[in-house]
Amino acid sequence: MAFLYEYGLFLAKAVTLVAALGAIIAMIVAASHKPKSQSGEIELTDLSKRLDEAKEQFLAQTLDKKALKTHVKQQKKAESEQSGDTQKRVFVVEFCGSMDAHEVENLREEITAILTIADAKQDQVVVNLESGGGVVHGYGLAASQLQRVKDAGLPLTVCVDKIAASGGYMMACVADKIIAAPFAIVGSIGVIAQMPNFNKLLRKNDIDFEQITAGEFKRTLTLFGENTDKGREKFREEVEHTHGLFKRFVSDNRPDMDIDKVATGEHWLASHAHEFALVDELRTSDDLLLDLNKAHQLYQVRFKLKKPLAEKLGVGLSLSLEKGAMRLFSKWQKSSY
């Protein structure tokens, strides 16, 4: 009887939990179908403070008491001497791009925020860039966001620690200086467009496909219709035209480069790309920031979207329910033995 009582109690609690969980899921799904708010806020991180704290922690553990005391005195003296000076600032932005380049939405907010306060006479911008490229219009807009920095008269440096290829290099070439780690991948100045065609499969299964367009080249290639040589030639022409614009854009921003030699769609490791003037200097972003920190105040600028209330509640409640269910299951296991 005790076993049946415990089992019935567990079953009742489990049903209650499942019902509550279902209600929460329904609430989250309903909230997700509402228009998502793009409201967010700029988050500023004092990178100089972080680097200085790391240095002080290291010295505190490696210097003897006398040497540490001397260092602290020298540090305080240096700080008092600099207190009246207006320090030059470096604004650091991180851009890790995907195929659809949706990260450009955050980038535009970050660049706008920087331009509202930056002083072209003493401030500069560093972008840590990582992207293998993607859609033309997305990366074109991302490159235009970096162009806003140069148009405002701010020195712009792009750092590539891993990869800046295709659309990623389109962004990088806007910079006054491109710095890359020796084994970073750069280049791929080319355009690719591809799609499958299922027309033969449809015909084999006696499935008709109708497509009506107004304008001869409204659709050149299609997924389900029968492609024509004329359509293929027009599509190839469009790809070549886009490649020509890409080449001209890179050439305008880096006039010392032999564009015909590098715009073959190939990519190179930075140590090799340096010979073709695709990059200006071989070093990591970490080394650059350490050097800049000697005479500049470093700030990392990041735009952070606010999570909707339903999402916050959903995550918190789902975790609580999961823990509660595990406790109940554990208790039932113990009582059934």
C-alpha positions as CSV (number, residue, x, y, z in Angstrom):
1,M,0.0,0.0,0.0
2,A,2.8,2.4,0.8
3,F,4.3,1.8,-2.6
4,L,1.0,2.5,-4.3
5,Y,0.5,5.7,-2.2
6,E,4.0,6.9,-3.1
7,Y,3.5,6.1,-6.8
8,G,0.1,7.9,-6.9
9,L,1.6,10.9,-5.3
10,F,4.5,10.9,-7.7
11,L,2.2,10.5,-10.7
12,A,0.0,13.4,-9.5
13,K,3.0,15.7,-9.1
14,A,4.4,14.6,-12.5
15,V,1.1,15.4,-14.2
16,T,1.0,18.8,-12.6
17,L,4.6,19.5,-13.7
18,V,3.9,18.4,-17.3
19,A,0.8,20.6,-17.4
20,A,2.7,23.6,-16.1
21,L,5.5,22.9,-18.6
22,G,3.0,22.8,-21.4
23,A,1.5,26.1,-20.4
24,I,5.0,27.7,-20.3
25,I,5.9,26.3,-23.7
26,A,2.7,27.6,-25.2
27,M,3.4,31.0,-23.7
28,I,6.9,31.1,-25.2
29,V,5.7,30.0,-28.6
30,A,3.0,32.6,-28.5
31,A,5.6,35.3,-27.6
32,S,8.0,34.1,-30.3
33,H,5.3,34.8,-33.0
34,K,5.1,38.4,-32.0
35,P,7.3,40.9,-33.7
36,K,10.7,40.8,-32.1
37,S,12.0,44.0,-30.5
38,Q,15.4,45.0,-31.7
39,S,16.0,47.2,-28.7
40,G,19.4,46.8,-27.1
41,E,22.2,48.7,-25.5
42,I,25.9,49.5,-26.0
43,E,28.1,47.6,-23.6
44,L,31.5,49.2,-23.0
45,T,34.4,47.2,-21.5
46,D,37.5,48.8,-20.2
47,L,40.2,46.6,-21.8
48,S,43.0,48.7,-20.4
49,K,41.8,48.1,-16.9
50,R,41.6,44.4,-17.6
51,L,45.1,44.2,-19.0
52,D,46.5,46.3,-16.1
53,E,44.8,44.1,-13.5
54,A,46.2,41.0,-15.1
55,K,49.7,42.5,-15.1
56,E,49.4,43.6,-11.4
57,Q,48.2,40.1,-10.4
58,F,51.1,38.5,-12.1
59,L,53.7,40.9,-10.5
60,A,52.1,40.4,-7.1
61,Q,52.9,36.7,-7.3
62,T,56.4,37.0,-8.9
63,L,58.1,40.0,-7.2
64,D,59.5,39.9,-3.7
65,K,58.1,42.3,-1.1
66,K,60.7,45.0,-1.6
67,A,60.5,44.9,-5.4
68,L,56.7,44.9,-5.3
69,K,56.6,47.9,-2.9
70,T,58.9,49.9,-5.2
71,H,56.7,49.0,-8.2
72,V,53.6,50.1,-6.4
73,K,55.2,53.5,-5.6
74,Q,56.3,54.0,-9.2
75,Q,52.8,53.0,-10.5
76,K,51.1,55.6,-8.2
77,K,53.6,58.3,-9.3
78,A,52.9,57.5,-13.0
79,E,49.2,57.6,-12.5
80,S,49.3,61.0,-10.7
81,E,51.4,62.4,-13.6
82,Q,48.9,61.2,-16.2
83,S,45.8,62.2,-14.3
84,G,45.6,65.6,-15.9
85,D,46.2,64.4,-19.4
86,T,43.5,63.7,-22.0
87,Q,44.3,60.1,-23.0
88,K,44.0,58.9,-26.5
89,R,41.4,56.2,-27.0
90,V,41.1,53.0,-29.0
91,F,37.7,51.6,-29.7
92,V,37.8,47.8,-30.3
93,V,35.0,46.1,-32.2
94,E,34.6,42.3,-32.7
95,F,33.0,41.0,-35.9
96,C,32.5,37.3,-36.4
97,G,30.5,37.0,-39.6
98,S,28.3,34.2,-40.8
99,M,27.1,33.4,-44.3
100,D,24.1,35.7,-44.2
101,A,26.1,38.5,-42.4
102,H,23.3,39.2,-40.0
103,E,25.9,40.4,-37.5
104,V,26.1,43.7,-39.5
105,E,23.0,44.8,-37.5
106,N,25.1,44.9,-34.4
107,L,28.1,46.4,-36.2
108,R,26.1,49.4,-37.4
109,E,24.9,50.1,-33.9
110,E,28.5,49.8,-32.6
111,I,30.0,52.1,-35.3
112,T,27.2,54.7,-34.8
113,A,27.9,54.7,-31.0
114,I,31.6,55.2,-31.6
115,L,31.2,58.0,-34.1
116,T,29.0,60.0,-31.6
117,I,31.9,60.4,-29.2
118,A,35.2,59.7,-31.0
119,D,37.7,62.4,-31.7
120,A,39.4,62.1,-35.1
121,K,42.4,64.0,-33.8
122,Q,43.4,61.4,-31.2
123,D,41.1,58.3,-31.3
124,Q,41.2,55.3,-33.5
125,V,39.2,52.1,-34.2
126,V,40.4,48.5,-34.2
127,V,38.2,45.7,-35.7
128,N,38.9,42.1,-34.8
129,L,37.5,40.4,-37.9
130,E,36.7,36.7,-38.5
131,S,34.7,35.7,-41.5
132,G,34.9,33.3,-44.5
133,G,32.4,35.5,-46.4
134,G,28.8,35.1,-47.5
135,V,26.1,37.0,-49.3
136,V,27.2,40.0,-51.4
137,H,24.7,42.5,-50.1
138,G,25.3,41.6,-46.5
139,Y,29.1,42.0,-46.6
140,G,28.8,45.0,-48.9
141,L,26.8,46.7,-46.1
142,A,29.3,45.5,-43.5
143,A,32.2,47.1,-45.6
144,S,30.2,50.3,-45.8
145,Q,29.9,50.4,-42.1
146,L,33.7,50.3,-41.8
147,Q,33.9,53.0,-44.5
148,R,31.9,55.3,-42.2
149,V,34.9,55.1,-39.7
150,K,37.3,56.3,-42.4
151,D,34.9,59.0,-43.7
152,A,34.9,60.4,-40.1
153,G,38.7,60.7,-40.2
154,L,39.4,58.0,-37.7
155,P,42.3,55.7,-38.3
156,L,41.0,52.1,-38.9
157,T,43.0,48.9,-38.3
158,V,41.6,45.4,-39.1
159,C,43.1,42.5,-37.3
160,V,42.7,39.0,-38.7
161,D,43.7,36.2,-36.3
162,K,42.0,33.3,-38.2
163,I,40.2,34.2,-41.5
164,A,39.1,37.1,-43.6
165,A,38.2,35.6,-47.0
166,S,35.8,36.7,-49.8
167,G,33.3,39.0,-48.1
168,G,35.5,39.0,-45.0
169,Y,38.3,40.4,-47.1
170,M,36.0,42.9,-48.7
171,M,35.5,44.3,-45.2
172,A,39.2,44.1,-44.3
173,C,40.5,46.0,-47.4
174,V,38.6,49.1,-46.3
175,A,41.1,49.5,-43.4
176,D,44.1,51.8,-43.3
177,K,46.1,48.8,-42.1
178,I,45.5,45.1,-42.2
179,I,47.3,43.1,-39.5
180,A,47.1,39.3,-39.7
181,A,48.5,36.3,-37.7
182,P,51.0,34.3,-39.9
183,F,48.7,31.4,-40.4
184,A,45.4,33.3,-40.9
185,I,43.6,32.8,-44.2
186,V,43.0,35.8,-46.4
187,G,42.0,36.6,-49.9
188,S,39.4,34.6,-52.0
189,I,38.6,37.6,-54.1
190,G,36.0,35.9,-56.2
191,V,32.3,35.2,-56.5
192,I,30.4,31.9,-56.5
193,A,26.8,31.1,-57.2
194,Q,25.3,27.6,-57.3
195,M,22.0,25.8,-57.1
196,P,20.6,22.4,-57.7
197,N,18.0,21.7,-60.4
198,F,15.2,19.1,-60.0
199,N,13.6,19.4,-63.4
200,K,14.6,15.9,-64.6
201,L,13.4,14.4,-61.4
202,L,10.0,16.1,-61.7
203,R,9.6,15.0,-65.3
204,K,10.5,11.5,-64.4
205,N,7.6,11.5,-61.9
206,D,5.2,13.2,-64.3
207,I,5.1,16.4,-62.2
208,D,4.5,19.7,-64.0
209,F,6.1,22.9,-62.9
210,E,4.7,26.3,-63.9
211,Q,6.6,29.6,-63.6
212,I,5.3,32.9,-64.9
213,T,7.6,35.9,-65.1
214,A,7.3,39.4,-66.5
215,G,10.7,40.5,-68.0
216,E,13.0,38.2,-70.0
217,F,15.6,37.8,-67.3
218,K,13.4,38.1,-64.2
219,R,14.5,34.5,-63.5
220,T,17.7,33.2,-65.2
221,L,18.3,29.9,-63.5
222,T,15.6,28.0,-61.5
223,L,15.4,25.1,-59.1
224,F,12.5,23.3,-60.7
225,G,12.1,24.6,-64.3
226,E,14.2,23.7,-67.3
227,N,17.2,25.9,-67.5
228,T,18.3,27.3,-70.9
229,D,21.7,28.2,-72.4
230,K,20.5,31.8,-72.6
231,G,19.6,31.8,-69.0
232,R,22.9,30.2,-68.0
233,E,24.8,32.8,-70.0
234,K,22.9,35.7,-68.4
235,F,23.5,34.2,-64.9
236,R,27.3,33.9,-65.7
237,E,27.3,37.5,-66.9
238,E,25.8,38.6,-63.6
239,V,28.4,36.7,-61.6
240,E,31.2,38.2,-63.7
241,H,29.8,41.7,-63.2
242,T,29.7,41.2,-59.4
243,H,33.3,39.9,-59.5
244,G,34.3,43.0,-61.5
245,L,32.8,45.3,-58.8
246,F,34.5,43.3,-56.1
247,K,37.9,43.7,-57.8
248,R,37.4,47.4,-58.4
249,F,36.4,47.9,-54.7
250,V,39.6,46.1,-53.5
251,S,41.8,47.9,-56.0
252,D,40.4,51.3,-55.0
253,N,41.1,50.6,-51.3
254,R,44.5,48.9,-51.8
255,P,46.0,50.6,-55.0
256,D,49.5,49.1,-54.5
257,M,48.1,45.6,-55.0
258,D,48.3,43.8,-58.4
259,I,44.6,43.1,-58.5
260,D,44.6,40.8,-61.5
261,K,47.2,38.6,-59.8
262,V,45.2,38.1,-56.5
263,A,41.6,38.3,-57.7
264,T,41.5,34.7,-58.9
265,G,39.3,33.4,-56.1
266,E,42.4,31.8,-54.4
267,H,43.1,32.2,-50.7
268,W,46.5,32.3,-49.0
269,L,48.0,32.1,-45.5
270,A,48.9,35.6,-44.3
271,S,52.6,34.9,-44.4
272,H,52.3,34.3,-48.1
273,A,49.6,36.9,-48.7
274,H,52.0,39.5,-47.2
275,E,54.1,39.2,-50.4
276,F,51.1,40.2,-52.5
277,A,50.2,43.2,-50.3
278,L,47.0,41.6,-49.2
279,V,48.1,42.3,-45.6
280,D,50.4,45.0,-44.2
281,E,51.9,43.4,-41.1
282,L,52.2,39.9,-39.6
283,R,51.2,39.9,-35.9
284,T,48.3,39.0,-33.7
285,S,45.6,41.3,-32.4
286,D,46.8,40.6,-28.9
287,D,50.3,42.0,-29.7
288,L,48.7,45.1,-31.3
289,L,46.4,45.8,-28.3
290,L,49.3,45.3,-25.8
291,D,51.3,47.9,-27.7
292,L,48.4,50.4,-28.0
293,N,47.7,50.0,-24.3
294,K,51.0,51.7,-23.5
295,A,49.8,55.1,-24.7
296,H,46.0,54.6,-25.2
297,Q,42.9,53.9,-23.2
298,L,41.3,50.7,-24.8
299,Y,37.6,50.2,-24.8
300,Q,35.7,47.2,-26.3
301,V,32.4,48.3,-27.8
302,R,29.6,45.8,-28.1
303,F,25.9,46.1,-29.0
304,K,23.8,43.7,-26.9
305,L,20.2,42.9,-27.7
306,K,17.8,42.8,-24.8
307,K,16.1,39.4,-24.3
308,P,12.3,39.6,-24.2
309,L,10.7,39.0,-20.8
310,A,9.0,35.8,-22.1
311,E,12.3,34.4,-23.1
312,K,13.9,35.2,-19.7
313,L,10.9,33.7,-17.8
314,G,10.8,30.7,-20.1
315,V,14.5,29.8,-19.6
316,G,14.3,30.3,-15.8
317,L,11.1,28.3,-15.3
318,S,12.2,25.5,-17.6
319,L,15.4,25.1,-15.5
320,S,13.4,25.1,-12.3
321,L,11.0,22.5,-13.6
322,E,13.8,20.3,-14.8
323,K,15.4,20.4,-11.4
324,G,12.0,19.7,-9.7
325,A,11.3,16.8,-12.0
326,M,14.7,15.3,-11.3
327,R,14.2,15.6,-7.5
328,L,10.8,13.9,-7.8
329,F,12.2,11.1,-9.9
330,S,15.1,10.6,-7.5
331,K,12.7,10.5,-4.5
332,W,10.4,8.0,-6.3
333,Q,13.4,5.8,-7.1
334,K,14.4,5.8,-3.5
335,S,10.9,5.0,-2.2
336,S,10.4,2.1,-4.7
337,Y,13.4,0.2,-3.6
